[in-house]
């Protein structure tokens, strides 16, 4: 009596294709295998043929395939390559972010995991990794690795940055941040922008959620390069944007320029000073904010890109912000002024 063939439980294994296989590859694999295993053929197997039909029906339909992938996915992986997960930090539309540590070195890292499996999602993470690959600055995370998981998904490994985001600080305080603290946070972000712009990188998604603030050391770190561009050309299109903080040219789908990041920084300052997203449309700042700082914000959030400060050829904004701080607060250093978080 012939022994029944072993049938893989995984539909991709059954069709002998990878999880990122195109529709055409799945069709070709199915035709070849169903011909080989058809019950009417010598050596064929009715059970294998039936399983192949199920696999084909499921994986050839985009909706069914997405549902199947979701069911098969490990909800919260415990290990990413050489890194062991400590805890989940955040979850969003693109995927999940984890704090982890290197299994041997025991040093912490941050892992951004895109659980969706497609060439489009892969490209987003690959472009983010490329944008950050050679960047080294105290106000930026560093890329450690880009990992392909066994299920076909991808994970970007970066240095772990301790501290709350600017958004989290404001939400927890339930009140604005005072102007002088906003000034030093702005200056730290400007240092990061000066550096990445000199490397040909435009961030493209500067907002309170993407700035980690470290009050004890008075540092701010710029995160998430998912919408960034590297040396963009006139024909390049914006990859997307965040409402409230994106400049008009980005919302219109146009190419990003350094001045685009400045607009987003200005809007972020307004939010930090007001704790009210509804006041961003009119760029309203409290009457208590010194005039020089208000003037600086107005320059950044001009709707016409070329009316904003021309980074960095015609104006050194690092010097400008120091001059602003001197005029507004009588000093260029806040002497580690406490920031309640």
C-alpha positions in Angstrom: 0.0 0.0 0.0 1.4 3.4 -1.1 2.3 5.7 1.7 0.4 9.0 1.7 2.5 12.0 0.9 3.2 14.5 3.6 1.4 17.7 3.0 3.0 20.9 4.4 0.6 23.0 6.5 2.0 26.3 5.3 0.4 27.2 1.9 3.5 28.9 0.7 5.6 25.8 1.5 2.9 23.7 -0.2 3.3 25.7 -3.5 7.1 25.8 -2.9 7.2 29.6 -3.2 8.3 32.4 -0.9 6.0 34.7 1.0 6.8 37.6 -1.3 6.1 35.6 -4.5 4.2 37.5 -7.2 0.8 36.3 -8.5 2.6 35.1 -11.7 5.0 33.0 -9.7 2.2 31.4 -7.6 0.3 30.6 -10.8 3.3 29.0 -12.4 4.1 26.9 -9.3 0.5 25.8 -9.0 0.2 24.7 -12.6 3.4 22.7 -12.4 2.5 21.0 -9.1 -1.1 20.3 -9.9 0.0 18.6 -13.1 2.5 16.5 -11.2 0.0 15.6 -8.4 -3.2 15.3 -10.3 -5.2 12.1 -9.3 -5.5 11.0 -12.9 -1.7 10.9 -13.3 0.4 8.0 -12.2 1.8 8.8 -8.8 -0.7 11.6 -8.3 -2.4 12.1 -4.9 -6.0 13.4 -4.5 -5.2 14.8 -1.1 -2.2 16.8 -2.3 -4.2 18.0 -5.3 -7.0 19.2 -3.0 -4.5 21.0 -0.8 -2.9 22.7 -3.8 -6.3 23.9 -4.9 -6.9 25.5 -1.5 -3.4 27.1 -1.5 -3.9 28.4 -5.0 -7.4 29.8 -4.3 -6.2 31.5 -1.1 -2.9 33.0 -2.4 -4.1 34.1 -5.8 -6.8 36.3 -4.2 -5.2 39.5 -2.7 -7.8 39.8 0.0 -7.7 36.1 1.0 -3.9 36.2 0.9 -3.7 39.2 3.2 -6.0 37.6 5.7 -4.0 34.4 5.6 -0.7 36.3 6.1 -2.2 38.1 9.0 -3.4 34.8 10.6 0.1 33.2 10.2 2.0 36.2 11.5 3.6 36.1 14.9 1.8 38.8 16.8 4.7 40.0 18.9 8.0 38.3 17.9 10.4 37.7 20.9 13.5 37.7 18.8 14.7 39.6 15.7 17.9 38.1 14.5 20.5 38.7 17.2 18.2 40.9 19.2 15.8 39.9 22.0 12.7 41.9 22.6 12.3 43.7 26.0 9.0 45.4 25.5 6.8 47.0 22.9 7.1 50.8 22.6 4.4 51.8 20.1 2.1 50.5 17.4 0.9 52.3 14.3 -0.4 51.8 10.8 3.0 50.8 9.5 3.8 48.3 12.2 5.3 48.1 15.7 8.3 49.5 17.5 10.1 47.6 20.2 12.8 48.1 22.7 15.2 45.2 22.5 18.8 44.2 23.3 21.6 42.5 21.5 21.7 38.9 22.8 25.5 38.9 23.3 26.4 42.5 23.9 23.3 43.2 26.0 23.1 46.8 24.7 19.7 48.3 24.0 18.3 49.0 20.5 15.1 50.2 19.0 13.4 47.9 16.4 10.9 49.2 13.9 9.0 46.1 12.5 6.8 46.3 9.4 4.7 43.2 9.6 3.0 43.7 6.2 4.8 41.6 3.6 5.0 43.3 0.2 7.5 44.9 -2.1 6.0 48.3 -1.4 6.3 48.0 2.3 9.9 46.6 2.0 10.8 49.6 -0.1 9.6 52.0 2.5 11.9 50.5 5.2 14.8 50.1 2.8 14.6 53.8 1.8 14.4 54.8 5.5 17.5 52.7 6.2 19.4 54.2 3.2 18.5 57.7 4.3 20.0 57.1 7.8 22.7 54.6 7.0 25.7 56.9 7.2 24.2 59.6 9.5 26.1 60.1 12.8 25.0 62.9 15.0 24.1 63.2 18.7 20.6 64.4 17.8 19.9 61.4 15.5 19.5 57.6 16.1 22.0 55.4 14.2 21.1 52.4 12.0 22.4 49.1 13.3 20.9 46.6 10.9 18.0 45.8 8.5 16.7 42.3 9.0 14.6 40.0 6.8 12.4 37.8 9.2 11.6 34.2 8.4 8.0 35.2 7.6 9.2 37.6 4.9 8.7 40.8 6.9 11.4 43.4 7.6 12.7 45.0 10.7 14.9 48.1 11.0 17.3 48.1 14.0 18.4 51.5 15.4 20.1 52.8 18.5 17.8 53.2 21.4 17.1 56.7 22.4 15.9 57.2 26.0 13.2 59.7 26.8 9.7 60.8 26.0 8.6 62.5 22.7 7.7 66.1 22.7 4.1 65.0 22.0 4.1 62.8 25.1 5.5 65.5 27.3 2.8 68.0 26.2 0.0 65.4 26.6 1.2 64.5 30.1 1.6 68.1 31.2 -1.8 69.1 29.7 -0.3 72.5 29.3 2.2 74.3 27.0 6.0 74.4 27.4 7.5 77.7 28.3 9.1 79.7 25.6 12.7 79.4 26.7 12.5 75.6 26.9 10.9 75.5 23.5 13.9 77.6 22.3 16.6 75.2 23.3 14.6 72.2 21.9 14.3 74.1 18.6 18.0 74.8 18.6 18.9 71.1 19.1 16.5 70.1 16.2 18.1 72.8 14.0 21.5 71.3 14.7 20.2 67.9 13.5 18.6 69.5 10.4 21.8 71.4 9.6 23.6 68.1 9.6 21.1 66.0 7.6 20.6 68.7 5.0 24.4 68.9 4.5 24.2 65.2 3.7 21.5 65.7 1.2 18.7 64.2 3.4 15.3 65.9 3.9 13.4 64.5 6.9 9.9 65.1 5.5 8.0 64.3 8.7 9.1 66.6 11.5 6.5 66.8 14.2 6.2 66.5 18.0 5.8 62.7 17.8 9.1 62.4 16.0 11.2 64.4 18.5 12.5 62.8 21.7 13.4 65.3 24.4 16.0 64.6 27.1 15.4 67.3 29.7 18.4 66.4 32.0 21.0 66.8 29.2 19.0 69.4 27.3 19.1 67.4 24.1 16.5 66.6 21.5 16.7 63.7 19.0 15.0 63.6 15.6 13.3 60.3 14.8 11.5 58.4 12.0 12.9 58.9 8.5 10.1 57.0 6.8 9.0 59.9 4.6 12.5 61.3 4.0 14.2 61.9 0.7 17.9 61.6 -0.3 19.1 64.4 -2.6 15.6 64.8 -4.1 15.2 65.9 -7.7 12.6 68.2 -9.2 10.7 65.3 -10.6 10.5 63.5 -7.3 7.1 63.4 -5.5 6.3 63.6 -1.8 5.8 60.2 -0.2 3.0 61.4 2.1 2.6 63.9 5.0 1.2 64.5 8.4 -1.7 66.9 8.7 -1.0 70.1 10.7 2.8 70.0 10.2 3.3 69.5 6.5 4.2 72.5 4.4 1.9 73.4 1.4 4.4 72.0 -1.2 4.4 68.7 0.5 0.6 68.5 0.8 0.6 69.2 -3.0 2.8 66.2 -3.6 5.8 68.3 -4.7 9.4 67.5 -4.1 10.8 68.3 -0.6 13.4 70.9 0.0 15.3 71.9 3.2 12.8 74.7 3.7 10.1 72.1 4.0 11.6 70.8 7.2 11.8 74.4 8.5 8.1 74.9 8.0 7.3 71.7 10.0 9.7 72.9 12.8 7.9 76.2 13.0 4.5 74.4 13.3 6.0 72.1 16.0 7.1 75.2 17.9 3.6 76.7 17.8 2.2 73.4 19.2 4.7 73.3 21.9 3.9 76.9 22.9 0.1 76.3 22.9 -0.5 72.6 23.5 -3.4 73.1 21.1 -3.4 71.6 17.6 -6.3 73.8 16.6 -4.1 76.9 16.9 -1.7 75.6 14.2 -3.8 76.8 11.3 -3.4 80.5 12.3 0.0 80.0 13.9 -1.3 81.6 17.0 1.2 81.9 19.9 0.5 83.1 23.4 1.0 86.8 24.2 3.6 85.8 26.7 6.0 84.6 23.9 8.7 87.2 23.3 8.5 89.2 20.1 11.9 88.0 18.6 10.7 84.4 19.0 7.3 85.1 17.3 9.2 86.8 14.4 11.4 83.7 14.1 8.4 81.4 13.9 6.7 83.6 11.3 9.8 83.3 9.1 9.7 79.5 9.4 6.0 79.0 8.6 5.7 81.2 5.6 3.6 79.5 2.9 6.0 80.4 0.1 9.0 78.1 0.5 11.5 80.7 -0.8 10.2 83.3 1.7 11.4 81.1 4.5 15.0 81.3 5.6 17.2 79.9 2.8 18.9 77.0 4.4 21.8 77.1 4.7 23.5 79.1 2.0 22.2 82.6 2.7 21.6 82.3 6.4 23.1 80.3 9.2 20.1 79.5 11.3 22.2 78.2 14.1 23.5 81.8 14.5 20.0 83.2 14.0 18.5 81.1 16.7 21.2 82.1 19.1 20.6 85.8 18.3 16.9 85.2 18.8 17.5 83.6 22.2 19.7 86.5 23.3 17.1 89.0 22.3 14.2 87.1 23.7 15.6 85.8 27.0 18.8 87.8 27.6 21.0 84.7 27.2 21.9 82.1 24.7 22.2 79.2 27.2 19.3 78.2 29.5 21.7 76.9 32.2 19.8 73.5 32.2 16.6 75.2 33.1 14.2 72.5 34.4 11.5 71.1 32.1 8.7 69.4 33.8 7.8 66.2 32.0 
